[in-house]
Amino acid sequence: MKNLFTIIAFAATMLFGIQNISAQSLSVDKNRPEVIAKAETAELTETLNLNGEQSRTIFRALVAKEINYQKHIEGKDATDANVIANKKKFDSSLDDIMKKTLTEEQYAKWNKNK
């Protein structure tokens, strides 16, 4: 009985230990939309002197753009009409959000640098 309890305790310890190890081994992939958007947002925050609310809004917009690009544009024929239409739609959507979020000066500077 004592051996059975020891074996069960050991198995439970190993089970929980393996879960922690596998969770820690997950690496941040540089191709993930959130990572790309975070880097771009940090650059824009520094360049355009964004406040917290502007940074959050732009981060969300950039994540959405990256997700859409990865789903509908990357790896596809760049001359295809659907790909061109999707790219224009996603760029237009980002442009609209930037226009609403940024001040006129910031928007002009962003437009100049993009």
N, CA, C and O atoms as a MOPAC input file, in Angstrom:
PM7 MOZYME 1SCF
protein

 N      0.82500 1    -1.19200 1     0.00000 1
 C      0.00000 1     0.00000 1     0.00000 1
 C      0.87100 1     1.25800 1     0.00000 1
 O      0.58600 1     2.23300 1    -0.69600 1
 N      1.94300 1     1.20800 1     0.80200 1
 C      2.84500 1     2.34400 1     0.87700 1
 C      3.54400 1     2.56200 1    -0.47500 1
 O      3.74300 1     3.69800 1    -0.90400 1
 N      3.91000 1     1.45800 1    -1.13500 1
 C      4.55200 1     1.56000 1    -2.45100 1
 C      3.58500 1     2.12500 1    -3.49100 1
 O      3.98400 1     2.90900 1    -4.35300 1
 N      2.32600 1     1.73000 1    -3.41000 1
 C      1.31900 1     2.22200 1    -4.35000 1
 C      1.14900 1     3.73400 1    -4.20000 1
 O      1.07900 1     4.45800 1    -5.19300 1
 N      1.08500 1     4.20200 1    -2.95800 1
 C      0.97000 1     5.63500 1    -2.70300 1
 C      2.19500 1     6.38700 1    -3.22900 1
 O      2.06100 1     7.46500 1    -3.80700 1
 N      3.36900 1     5.82900 1    -3.03500 1
 C      4.60900 1     6.43700 1    -3.51700 1
 C      4.61800 1     6.52600 1    -5.04100 1
 O      5.02600 1     7.54100 1    -5.60500 1
 N      4.17400 1     5.47800 1    -5.69500 1
 C      4.13500 1     5.45900 1    -7.15900 1
 C      3.14800 1     6.50000 1    -7.67900 1
 O      3.44600 1     7.20800 1    -8.64100 1
 N      1.98300 1     6.60100 1    -7.05700 1
 C      0.97900 1     7.58300 1    -7.47500 1
 C      1.50200 1     9.00500 1    -7.25600 1
 O      1.32600 1     9.86800 1    -8.11700 1
 N      2.13500 1     9.25100 1    -6.12500 1
 C      2.69000 1    10.57700 1    -5.84300 1
 C      3.78700 1    10.92300 1    -6.85400 1
 O      3.86200 1    12.05200 1    -7.33800 1
 N      4.62700 1     9.94900 1    -7.16200 1
 C      5.69800 1    10.16900 1    -8.13800 1
 C      5.11800 1    10.46300 1    -9.52300 1
 O      5.59200 1    11.36200 1   -10.21600 1
 N      4.09900 1     9.71000 1    -9.92400 1
 C      3.47500 1     9.90900 1   -11.23600 1
 C      2.83000 1    11.29300 1   -11.32300 1
 O      2.94100 1    11.96800 1   -12.34700 1
 N      2.15700 1    11.71600 1   -10.25100 1
 C      1.52100 1    13.03300 1   -10.24500 1
 C      2.57100 1    14.14100 1   -10.33600 1
 O      2.38900 1    15.12300 1   -11.05600 1
 N      3.66200 1    13.97300 1    -9.60500 1
 C      4.74500 1    14.95900 1    -9.65700 1
 C      5.32800 1    15.05800 1   -11.05900 1
 O      5.56700 1    16.15600 1   -11.56100 1
 N      5.55400 1    13.92300 1   -11.68300 1
 C      6.10200 1    13.91300 1   -13.04300 1
 C      5.12200 1    14.55600 1   -14.02600 1
 O      5.53200 1    15.30300 1   -14.91400 1
 N      3.84300 1    14.26900 1   -13.87000 1
 C      2.83200 1    14.81200 1   -14.77000 1
 C      2.81300 1    16.33700 1   -14.70700 1
 O      2.82100 1    17.00300 1   -15.74300 1
 N      2.78700 1    16.88800 1   -13.50300 1
 C      2.77200 1    18.34300 1   -13.35500 1
 C      4.10200 1    18.96300 1   -13.77100 1
 O      4.12500 1    20.06800 1   -14.31300 1
 N      5.18900 1    18.27700 1   -13.52600 1
 C      6.50800 1    18.77300 1   -13.93300 1
 C      6.64900 1    18.85000 1   -15.43400 1
 O      7.23300 1    19.80400 1   -15.94700 1
 N      6.13500 1    17.88000 1   -16.14800 1
 C      6.21700 1    17.86000 1   -17.60500 1
 C      5.39200 1    18.99600 1   -18.19200 1
 O      5.80400 1    19.61000 1   -19.17600 1
 N      4.24200 1    19.28400 1   -17.61000 1
 C      3.41300 1    20.38300 1   -18.10800 1
 C      4.14000 1    21.71600 1   -17.96900 1
 O      4.08600 1    22.54900 1   -18.87400 1
 N      4.81500 1    21.92200 1   -16.85100 1
 C      5.55400 1    23.16900 1   -16.65500 1
 C      6.71000 1    23.28500 1   -17.64200 1
 O      6.96800 1    24.36100 1   -18.18100 1
 N      7.39300 1    22.19100 1   -17.87300 1
 C      8.52400 1    22.20900 1   -18.79600 1
 C      8.05700 1    22.52100 1   -20.20800 1
 O      8.68100 1    23.32300 1   -20.90200 1
 N      6.97000 1    21.90000 1   -20.64200 1
 C      6.50100 1    22.14600 1   -22.00700 1
 C      5.97300 1    23.57200 1   -22.16100 1
 O      6.11100 1    24.15700 1   -23.23600 1
 N      5.38200 1    24.13800 1   -21.13300 1
 C      4.89300 1    25.51300 1   -21.20500 1
 C      6.05800 1    26.49600 1   -21.28600 1
 O      5.96400 1    27.52100 1   -21.96200 1
 N      7.14600 1    26.18600 1   -20.60600 1
 C      8.30000 1    27.07300 1   -20.63300 1
 C      9.06400 1    26.97800 1   -21.94300 1
 O      9.76700 1    27.91600 1   -22.31900 1
 N      8.93700 1    25.86600 1   -22.63600 1
 C      9.70400 1    25.69200 1   -23.86800 1
 C      9.04600 1    26.35800 1   -25.07000 1
 O      9.64200 1    26.40300 1   -26.14600 1
 N      7.83300 1    26.87600 1   -24.91200 1
 C      7.19700 1    27.58700 1   -26.01400 1
 C      7.98200 1    28.86400 1   -26.28500 1
 O      8.19300 1    29.67500 1   -25.38300 1
 N      8.39700 1    29.03100 1   -27.48400 1
 C      9.19000 1    30.21300 1   -27.81100 1
 C      8.32500 1    31.22400 1   -28.55100 1
 O      7.29500 1    30.87900 1   -29.13100 1
 N      8.75300 1    32.45000 1   -28.52200 1
 C      8.03900 1    33.50100 1   -29.23000 1
 C      8.49400 1    33.45300 1   -30.68200 1
 O      9.67600 1    33.62600 1   -30.98300 1
 N      7.56000 1    33.22200 1   -31.55800 1
 C      7.86300 1    33.13200 1   -32.97800 1
 C      7.85600 1    34.53200 1   -33.56900 1
 O      6.89200 1    35.27900 1   -33.40200 1
 N      8.91800 1    34.87900 1   -34.24900 1
 C      9.03500 1    36.23100 1   -34.80400 1
 C      8.07200 1    36.47900 1   -35.95900 1
 O      7.92800 1    37.61900 1   -36.40100 1
 N      7.41600 1    35.44600 1   -36.45200 1
 C      6.46000 1    35.60400 1   -37.54500 1
 C      5.02500 1    35.74100 1   -37.05600 1
 O      4.10700 1    35.89100 1   -37.86300 1
 N      4.82400 1    35.69200 1   -35.75000 1
 C      3.46900 1    35.82700 1   -35.22300 1
 C      3.00100 1    37.26700 1   -35.37700 1
 O      3.78400 1    38.19800 1   -35.18900 1
 N      1.73300 1    37.45600 1   -35.71700 1
 C      1.21200 1    38.81500 1   -35.93000 1
 C      1.40300 1    39.74000 1   -34.72900 1
 O      1.68000 1    40.92700 1   -34.89700 1
 N      1.25600 1    39.19700 1   -33.51700 1
 C      1.38600 1    40.02700 1   -32.31900 1
 C      2.81000 1    40.54300 1   -32.15900 1
 O      3.02000 1    41.68500 1   -31.75200 1
 N      3.79000 1    39.69600 1   -32.48200 1
 C      5.19000 1    40.09000 1   -32.33500 1
 C      5.54600 1    41.16500 1   -33.36000 1
 O      6.21300 1    42.14800 1   -33.03700 1
 N      5.09700 1    40.96700 1   -34.59300 1
 C      5.35200 1    41.94300 1   -35.65000 1
 C      4.68300 1    43.27600 1   -35.30700 1
 O      5.29300 1    44.33800 1   -35.43200 1
 N      3.42200 1    43.20700 1   -34.87300 1
 C      2.67200 1    44.42600 1   -34.54100 1
 C      3.28200 1    45.14300 1   -33.34100 1
 O      3.31600 1    46.37300 1   -33.30500 1
 N      3.76100 1    44.38500 1   -32.36300 1
 C      4.35800 1    45.00400 1   -31.18000 1
 C      5.62000 1    45.77600 1   -31.55500 1
 O      5.83600 1    46.89000 1   -31.07700 1
 N      6.44700 1    45.18600 1   -32.40700 1
 C      7.67300 1    45.86100 1   -32.83500 1
 C      7.34800 1    47.12200 1   -33.63400 1
 O      7.96400 1    48.17000 1   -33.43700 1
 N      6.38900 1    47.01000 1   -34.52400 1
 C      6.01400 1    48.16900 1   -35.34200 1
 C      5.37000 1    49.25900 1   -34.48500 1
 O      5.61200 1    50.44500 1   -34.70500 1
 N      4.55100 1    48.85900 1   -33.51000 1
 C      3.92200 1    49.83000 1   -32.61300 1
 C      4.97200 1    50.55000 1   -31.77500 1
 O      4.88400 1    51.76100 1   -31.57300 1
 N      5.95700 1    49.81200 1   -31.29100 1
 C      7.02200 1    50.43800 1   -30.50300 1
 C      7.77300 1    51.47000 1   -31.33800 1
 O      8.10200 1    52.55200 1   -30.85200 1
 N      8.03800 1    51.13000 1   -32.58200 1
 C      8.72800 1    52.06400 1   -33.47900 1
 C      7.87100 1    53.31000 1   -33.73600 1
 O      8.37300 1    54.43400 1   -33.71000 1
 N      6.57500 1    53.09500 1   -33.98300 1
 C      5.67600 1    54.22800 1   -34.23000 1
 C      5.49700 1    55.08700 1   -32.98300 1
 O      5.40800 1    56.31100 1   -33.07900 1
 N      5.44300 1    54.45300 1   -31.81800 1
 C      5.29400 1    55.19300 1   -30.56600 1
 C      6.47300 1    56.13700 1   -30.37700 1
 O      6.30600 1    57.28600 1   -29.96800 1
 N      7.65700 1    55.64200 1   -30.68000 1
 C      8.85500 1    56.47100 1   -30.54000 1
 C      8.89700 1    57.56900 1   -31.60600 1
 O      9.21500 1    58.72000 1   -31.30700 1
 N      8.57700 1    57.20900 1   -32.83300 1
 C      8.65700 1    58.16200 1   -33.94500 1
 C      7.59600 1    59.24800 1   -33.85300 1
 O      7.88100 1    60.42300 1   -34.08400 1
 N      6.36600 1    58.85200 1   -33.51400 1
 C      5.23700 1    59.78500 1   -33.54300 1
 C      4.83200 1    60.31600 1   -32.17500 1
 O      3.89200 1    61.10500 1   -32.07300 1
 N      5.53200 1    59.89200 1   -31.11300 1
 C      5.18900 1    60.29000 1   -29.74000 1
 C      3.73200 1    59.97000 1   -29.41900 1
 O      2.96300 1    60.85500 1   -29.04400 1
 N      3.36300 1    58.71400 1   -29.56800 1
 C      1.98900 1    58.29000 1   -29.31400 1
 C      1.71700 1    58.20800 1   -27.82600 1
 O      2.61500 1    57.92100 1   -27.03500 1
 N      0.46300 1    58.46500 1   -27.44500 1
 C      0.07100 1    58.25000 1   -26.05600 1
 C     -0.39900 1    56.79700 1   -25.90600 1
 O     -0.42200 1    56.05200 1   -26.88600 1
 N     -0.76700 1    56.40000 1   -24.70700 1
 C     -1.14100 1    55.01100 1   -24.44100 1
 C     -2.34000 1    54.53500 1   -25.23500 1
 O     -2.33700 1    53.42900 1   -25.77600 1
 N     -3.35900 1    55.36400 1   -25.30500 1
 C     -4.57700 1    54.98400 1   -26.03500 1
 C     -4.28800 1    54.82900 1   -27.52800 1
 O     -4.76800 1    53.89100 1   -28.16400 1
 N     -3.51400 1    55.73600 1   -28.07300 1
 C     -3.15300 1    55.63800 1   -29.48900 1
 C     -2.34400 1    54.36500 1   -29.75400 1
 O     -2.57400 1    53.67100 1   -30.74400 1
 N     -1.40400 1    54.06800 1   -28.86900 1
 C     -0.58000 1    52.86400 1   -29.03300 1
 C     -1.43200 1    51.60600 1   -29.01900 1
 O     -1.22800 1    50.70900 1   -29.83700 1
 N     -2.38100 1    51.53200 1   -28.10200 1
 C     -3.25000 1    50.34500 1   -28.01500 1
 C     -4.09300 1    50.19100 1   -29.27400 1
 O     -4.21400 1    49.09300 1   -29.81700 1
 N     -4.67000 1    51.28400 1   -29.73200 1
 C     -5.51300 1    51.23300 1   -30.93000 1
 C     -4.69700 1    50.82400 1   -32.15200 1
 O     -5.13000 1    49.99200 1   -32.94900 1
 N     -3.52700 1    51.40800 1   -32.28800 1
 C     -2.67500 1    51.08900 1   -33.43400 1
 C     -2.17500 1    49.65100 1   -33.35000 1
 O     -2.09000 1    48.96900 1   -34.37100 1
 N     -1.84500 1    49.18400 1   -32.15300 1
 C     -1.41400 1    47.78900 1   -31.99200 1
 C     -2.50800 1    46.83700 1   -32.47200 1
 O     -2.23200 1    45.89300 1   -33.21200 1
 N     -3.74600 1    47.08300 1   -32.05200 1
 C     -4.86000 1    46.21500 1   -32.47800 1
 C     -5.03400 1    46.25200 1   -33.99500 1
 O     -5.26400 1    45.22000 1   -34.62400 1
 N     -4.92300 1    47.43700 1   -34.57400 1
 C     -5.07100 1    47.57200 1   -36.03000 1
 C     -3.95300 1    46.84200 1   -36.76600 1
 O     -4.19400 1    46.19700 1   -37.78700 1
 N     -2.74000 1    46.94300 1   -36.25200 1
 C     -1.60700 1    46.27000 1   -36.89900 1
 C     -1.70100 1    44.75300 1   -36.76700 1
 O     -1.33200 1    44.02800 1   -37.69000 1
 N     -2.19400 1    44.26800 1   -35.62400 1
 C     -2.39400 1    42.82300 1   -35.46600 1
 C     -3.41200 1    42.33300 1   -36.48300 1
 O     -3.19900 1    41.31400 1   -37.14000 1
 N     -4.52300 1    43.05800 1   -36.61300 1
 C     -5.55300 1    42.66700 1   -37.58400 1
 C     -4.98800 1    42.66900 1   -39.00100 1
 O     -5.26500 1    41.76200 1   -39.78600 1
 N     -4.20000 1    43.68700 1   -39.32600 1
 C     -3.59600 1    43.76800 1   -40.66500 1
 C     -2.66100 1    42.59000 1   -40.90700 1
 O     -2.70900 1    41.97200 1   -41.97100 1
 N     -1.81000 1    42.27100 1   -39.93300 1
 C     -0.86100 1    41.16400 1   -40.09600 1
 C     -1.58100 1    39.82800 1   -40.23800 1
 O     -1.19000 1    38.99100 1   -41.05200 1
 N     -2.63100 1    39.62900 1   -39.44900 1
 C     -3.40400 1    38.38400 1   -39.55400 1
 C     -4.01300 1    38.27200 1   -40.94300 1
 O     -3.93700 1    37.21900 1   -41.57600 1
 N     -4.61500 1    39.35300 1   -41.41500 1
 C     -5.22400 1    39.33700 1   -42.74800 1
 C     -4.18700 1    39.14200 1   -43.84400 1
 O     -4.42800 1    38.40700 1   -44.80300 1
 N     -3.04300 1    39.78900 1   -43.71200 1
 C     -1.97900 1    39.60100 1   -44.70200 1
 C     -1.53200 1    38.14100 1   -44.73200 1
 O     -1.36700 1    37.56100 1   -45.80600 1
 N     -1.33500 1    37.54600 1   -43.54900 1
 C     -0.86900 1    36.15900 1   -43.50900 1
 C     -1.90400 1    35.19700 1   -44.07900 1
 O     -1.54400 1    34.20300 1   -44.71200 1
 N     -3.17300 1    35.48100 1   -43.86300 1
 C     -4.22900 1    34.59600 1   -44.36700 1
 C     -4.47400 1    34.76700 1   -45.85700 1
 O     -4.65500 1    33.78300 1   -46.57300 1
 N     -4.48000 1    36.00900 1   -46.32800 1
 C     -4.97800 1    36.27800 1   -47.67400 1
 C     -3.93600 1    36.74200 1   -48.68700 1
 O     -4.22300 1    36.76100 1   -49.88400 1
 N     -2.74200 1    37.11400 1   -48.24800 1
 C     -1.79300 1    37.70700 1   -49.19300 1
 C     -0.46800 1    36.94600 1   -49.26900 1
 O     -0.01600 1    36.59700 1   -50.35900 1
 N      0.15000 1    36.69000 1   -48.12200 1
 C      1.47100 1    36.06300 1   -48.12900 1
 C      1.41700 1    34.66800 1   -48.73600 1
 O      0.53300 1    33.87000 1   -48.42300 1
 N      2.37100 1    34.39300 1   -49.60000 1
 C      2.45900 1    33.08600 1   -50.22600 1
 C      1.54300 1    32.91300 1   -51.42300 1
 O      1.44900 1    31.81800 1   -51.97900 1
 N      0.87300 1    33.96900 1   -51.82300 1
 C     -0.03300 1    33.88700 1   -52.97300 1
 C      0.51200 1    34.74100 1   -54.11000 1
 O      1.40800 1    35.56100 1   -53.91100 1
 N     -0.02900 1    34.54300 1   -55.28500 1
 C      0.41100 1    35.26900 1   -56.47300 1
 C      0.08000 1    36.75700 1   -56.33100 1
 O     -1.08800 1    37.13100 1   -56.22400 1
 N      1.10200 1    37.58900 1   -56.33200 1
 C      0.92100 1    39.03200 1   -56.12100 1
 C      0.19200 1    39.71600 1   -57.27300 1
 O     -0.27800 1    40.84300 1   -57.12300 1
 N      0.09200 1    39.04700 1   -58.42200 1
 C     -0.59300 1    39.65600 1   -59.56500 1
 C     -2.05200 1    39.22700 1   -59.66700 1
 O     -2.77900 1    39.70500 1   -60.53900 1
 N     -2.48300 1    38.33500 1   -58.78800 1
 C     -3.86900 1    37.87200 1   -58.78300 1
 C     -4.79200 1    39.01600 1   -58.36200 1
 O     -4.47900 1    39.76600 1   -57.43800 1
 N     -5.92000 1    39.14200 1   -59.03900 1
 C     -6.85600 1    40.24400 1   -58.77100 1
 C     -7.39400 1    40.20200 1   -57.34200 1
 O     -7.53900 1    41.24500 1   -56.70500 1
 N     -7.69000 1    39.00500 1   -56.83400 1
 C     -8.20500 1    38.89200 1   -55.46400 1
 C     -7.16400 1    39.33000 1   -54.44100 1
 O     -7.49200 1    40.00200 1   -53.46300 1
 N     -5.92200 1    38.95100 1   -54.66700 1
 C     -4.84900 1    39.32700 1   -53.74500 1
 C     -4.65700 1    40.84500 1   -53.75700 1
 O     -4.50000 1    41.46400 1   -52.70500 1
 N     -4.67200 1    41.43200 1   -54.93400 1
 C     -4.51900 1    42.89200 1   -55.04900 1
 C     -5.68200 1    43.61100 1   -54.36800 1
 O     -5.48000 1    44.59800 1   -53.66000 1
 N     -6.89800 1    43.11100 1   -54.58600 1
 C     -8.08400 1    43.72300 1   -53.96200 1
 C     -8.02500 1    43.59700 1   -52.44000 1
 O     -8.32800 1    44.55100 1   -51.72300 1
 N     -7.63500 1    42.41600 1   -51.94900 1
 C     -7.52200 1    42.22400 1   -50.50000 1
 C     -6.45800 1    43.13900 1   -49.90700 1
 O     -6.67100 1    43.73300 1   -48.85000 1
 N     -5.32200 1    43.25700 1   -50.57200 1
 C     -4.24700 1    44.11300 1   -50.07200 1
 C     -4.72200 1    45.56100 1   -49.98700 1
 O     -4.47200 1    46.24300 1   -48.99200 1
 N     -5.40300 1    46.02700 1   -51.02300 1
 C     -5.93400 1    47.39800 1   -51.00300 1
 C     -6.93100 1    47.57800 1   -49.86500 1
 O     -6.92800 1    48.60100 1   -49.18100 1
 N     -7.79000 1    46.56800 1   -49.66500 1
 C     -8.80400 1    46.64200 1   -48.61300 1
 C     -8.14800 1    46.71200 1   -47.23400 1
 O     -8.54300 1    47.52600 1   -46.39900 1
 N     -7.14700 1    45.86200 1   -46.99300 1
 C     -6.49000 1    45.83700 1   -45.68600 1
 C     -5.68700 1    47.11400 1   -45.44900 1
 O     -5.68300 1    47.65100 1   -44.34100 1
 N     -5.01200 1    47.59600 1   -46.48300 1
 C     -4.25300 1    48.84000 1   -46.34900 1
 C     -5.18000 1    50.03000 1   -46.11700 1
 O     -4.87000 1    50.92200 1   -45.32800 1
 N     -6.31100 1    50.03700 1   -46.80300 1
 C     -7.29400 1    51.10800 1   -46.63400 1
 C     -7.87100 1    51.09700 1   -45.22100 1
 O     -8.06700 1    52.15000 1   -44.61400 1
 N     -8.13900 1    49.90800 1   -44.70800 1
 C     -8.66700 1    49.77300 1   -43.35200 1
 C     -7.66600 1    50.31300 1   -42.33100 1
 O     -8.04300 1    51.04300 1   -41.41400 1
 N     -6.39600 1    49.95400 1   -42.49200 1
 C     -5.35800 1    50.45700 1   -41.58900 1
 C     -5.24600 1    51.97500 1   -41.71100 1
 O     -5.11500 1    52.67500 1   -40.70700 1
 N     -5.29600 1    52.47200 1   -42.92700 1
 C     -5.19900 1    53.91300 1   -43.15600 1
 C     -6.34600 1    54.65600 1   -42.46700 1
 O     -6.13400 1    55.70900 1   -41.86500 1
 N     -7.55900 1    54.10900 1   -42.55600 1
 C     -8.71600 1    54.73200 1   -41.90200 1
 C     -8.53600 1    54.78600 1   -40.38900 1
 O     -8.82200 1    55.80500 1   -39.76100 1
 N     -8.06400 1    53.69300 1   -39.81100 1
 C     -7.85500 1    53.65100 1   -38.35800 1
 C     -6.76800 1    54.64200 1   -37.95300 1
 O     -6.89800 1    55.34000 1   -36.94700 1
 N     -5.70700 1    54.69800 1   -38.73400 1
 C     -4.62300 1    55.64000 1   -38.42600 1
 C     -5.12200 1    57.08400 1   -38.51200 1
 O     -4.76200 1    57.92300 1   -37.68800 1
 N     -5.94400 1    57.35900 1   -39.50700 1
 C     -6.47400 1    58.71200 1   -39.68900 1
 C     -7.35400 1    59.10600 1   -38.49900 1
 O     -7.32200 1    60.25300 1   -38.05300 1
 N     -8.14100 1    58.14700 1   -37.98600 1
 C     -9.01400 1    58.42300 1   -36.84000 1
 C     -8.22000 1    58.55800 1   -35.54600 1
 O     -8.57300 1    59.35800 1   -34.68000 1
 N     -7.15800 1    57.78400 1   -35.41300 1
 C     -6.42700 1    57.70000 1   -34.15600 1
 C     -5.38300 1    58.79900 1   -33.99600 1
 O     -5.24100 1    59.36700 1   -32.91300 1
 N     -4.66300 1    59.09600 1   -35.05400 1
 C     -3.55500 1    60.04300 1   -34.97500 1
 C     -4.02800 1    61.48300 1   -35.16200 1
 O     -5.07500 1    61.74200 1   -35.75600 1
 N     -3.23200 1    62.40700 1   -34.64200 1
 C     -3.48400 1    63.82000 1   -34.91900 1
 C     -3.07100 1    64.09300 1   -36.36700 1
 O     -2.45100 1    63.24700 1   -37.01100 1
 N     -3.41500 1    65.26800 1   -36.86900 1
 C     -3.07400 1    65.59900 1   -38.26000 1
 C     -1.56200 1    65.56900 1   -38.49100 1
 O     -1.09300 1    65.07400 1   -39.51600 1
 N     -0.80900 1    66.10300 1   -37.53300 1
 C      0.65500 1    66.10700 1   -37.65200 1
 C      1.20700 1    64.68600 1   -37.66000 1
 O      2.04600 1    64.33700 1   -38.49000 1
 N      0.71900 1    63.86600 1   -36.71400 1
 C      1.18800 1    62.48300 1   -36.62400 1
 C      0.83000 1    61.70700 1   -37.88500 1
 O      1.64000 1    60.93900 1   -38.40300 1
 N     -0.39300 1    61.91300 1   -38.37400 1
 C     -0.83600 1    61.20300 1   -39.57200 1
 C      0.01300 1    61.59000 1   -40.78200 1
 O      0.38900 1    60.73200 1   -41.58000 1
 N      0.31400 1    62.87600 1   -40.91600 1
 C      1.14600 1    63.33800 1   -42.03400 1
 C      2.54600 1    62.72400 1   -41.94700 1
 O      3.10900 1    62.30000 1   -42.95700 1
 N      3.09600 1    62.68100 1   -40.74700 1
 C      4.43100 1    62.10000 1   -40.55300 1
 C      4.40800 1    60.59900 1   -40.83500 1
 O      5.32600 1    60.07100 1   -41.46400 1
 N      3.36400 1    59.91000 1   -40.37300 1
 C      3.23400 1    58.46900 1   -40.62200 1
 C      3.09700 1    58.20100 1   -42.11600 1
 O      3.74000 1    57.29600 1   -42.64900 1
 N      2.26300 1    58.98600 1   -42.79000 1
 C      2.05000 1    58.81700 1   -44.23100 1
 C      3.34900 1    59.03300 1   -45.00100 1
 O      3.62300 1    58.33800 1   -45.97900 1
 N      4.13800 1    59.99400 1   -44.55600 1
 C      5.41100 1    60.29500 1   -45.21100 1
 C      6.40800 1    59.14400 1   -45.03300 1
 O      7.18000 1    58.84100 1   -45.94300 1
 N      6.38700 1    58.50600 1   -43.85900 1
 C      7.36700 1    57.46100 1   -43.53100 1
 C      6.96000 1    56.05400 1   -43.94300 1
 O      7.80000 1    55.15400 1   -43.94000 1
 N      5.70000 1    55.83700 1   -44.29800 1
 C      5.28000 1    54.45200 1   -44.56200 1
 C      5.73700 1    53.90300 1   -45.83300 1
 O      5.43900 1    52.75200 1   -46.15000 1

